[in-house]
Amino acid sequence: MENIIEVRNVSKSYQIGVKREYYYSLRDTIVEAVKKPARWLKGQRANKETFWALEDINFSVKKGEVIGVVGRNGAGKTTLLKVLSRITPPTFGHAVIRGRVNSLLEVGTGFHPELKGRENIYLAGAILGMTKKEIDSKFDEIVAFSEIGQFLDTPVKRYSSGMYVRLAFAVAAHLEPEVLFVDEVLAVGDYKFQRKCLEKMGQVSQEGRTVLFVSHNMASVARLCSRSILLEKGRLVMEGSTPDVIEKYIGLRETIGAEVTWENPLEAPGDSVVRLKSVRILSEHSVPSSKLDISKDFFIELAYQNFIEGAKLLPRIRIVNNEGVVILTASSLPSICTEPDTWYDRPSPKGVFRSVCKIPGNLLKEGYYFINVTIGNLAGLIDSSGHVEQDHVISFEVVDKGGIYKEHSNVLVGVVQPRLDWKTEHQK
């Protein structure tokens, strides 16, 4: 199948650290034009620094693919989409796109603020090269999807950001571009509308159109994209299946290990009240293990040192899966414990404490997980903040050694997979 997008050696640089002059007279402009070549020759550009937002990016996309673009803030994701959308030219390299392109890169992209919503729908269609008859045939679908019909004859400059995104996405998805670029702009919408947009993008891909989807929501990327690319400091560091790219992005495989220990208290997570000493994953036999049987109980152990006499420490853990979804939160709060913790809400003496949380077997699905740790203080601080707040402390893998769930993996959908009691009776 022919590639609908081909990106070859694309690089984009910016000059930063340059004093900006906002007002130029004609004389100033002429003088500056004369001086620039001389400054270049004399090397008087020391106040300028070249920042490479993108460096030597190469990848291809087939027709109908939905590709995730992930990476930390400043990795170059938005810059890449701006280059592909022809909003900004690359410094080096080139990109070939075969088909009409529509982009949702930020709130307000492509709309004229003085025009009404109705007029902007026709303007967007005209920019894509569609006739009025073609736009008319899609108009009612666009309005119904956006759910802002009563505001169609209001200038969009009076829209809220959520209304703006609703109409912008409805226009972009229904005017049938061959290629659709969507940046983090959907995060502005409410949860219901985000789900609606994700379902529409899935439908768009089934119709043979191509989507590049930028998001920090790994669950959405995993749900929508079969393949993804990972950008880091302007470079493409990985391209492959979405689960593998997400695992690389959040660093799961790099932190796999049965335990982590901080020998030097000054380097341990925490503050002057309490600091972590170690975190361990223990098998059902209380042996450190980073690979756990799906059907067996295991334990998460926290060791921490209290420096303040009388502190009422409250340890808490979160188990997060490889899509960034919090699977569960556990703490020693009596309301969520099977048995009361003897040290809950008691003034603690100085010294080292050890807290252990038991995770039952047949709860987590097969896959990679990591642990976030928080230790708070109930003495005048009854909220979710804490003295220790450390994400990605340690990670582990759950393995279905008996293949119990693999046989039915196509129907066992969900973030957890507990064994539950069922009982059926025949009612005569």
Salt bridges, closest charged atoms under 4 A:
GLU2 OE2 - ARG98 NE 3.27
GLU6 OE2 - ARG98 NH1 3.52
GLU21 OE2 - LYS19 NZ 3.78
GLU32 OE2 - ARG39 NH1 3.11
GLU55 OE1 - ARG235 NH2 3.15
GLU65 OE1 - ARG227 NH2 2.93
GLU114 OE1 - LYS157 NZ 3.03
ASP136 OD2 - LYS132 NZ 3.12
GLU147 OE1 - ARG166 NH1 2.96
GLU147 OE2 - LYS196 NZ 2.77
ASP153 OD1 - ARG118 NE 2.98
GLU176 OE2 - LYS138 NZ 2.70
GLU178 OE1 - ARG100 NE 3.73
ASP190 OD2 - ARG166 NH2 2.76
GLU199 OE2 - ARG195 NH2 3.96
GLU199 OE2 - ARG223 NH2 3.76
GLU207 OE1 - ARG209 NH2 2.13
GLU239 OE2 - ARG227 NH1 2.42
ASP244 OD1 - ARG253 NH2 3.80
GLU247 OE1 - ARG253 NE 2.86
GLU254 OE2 - LYS248 NZ 3.34
ASP271 OD2 - HIS387 ND1 2.82
GLU284 OE2 - HIS285 NE2 3.15
ASP297 OD2 - LYS358 NZ 3.37
GLU301 OE2 - ARG280 NE 2.78
GLU301 OE1 - ARG354 NE 2.55
ASP345 OD1 - LYS312 NZ 3.59
GLU366 OE2 - LYS406 NZ 3.83
GLU407 OE1 - HIS408 NE2 3.94
GLU425 OE2 - LYS423 NZ 3.79
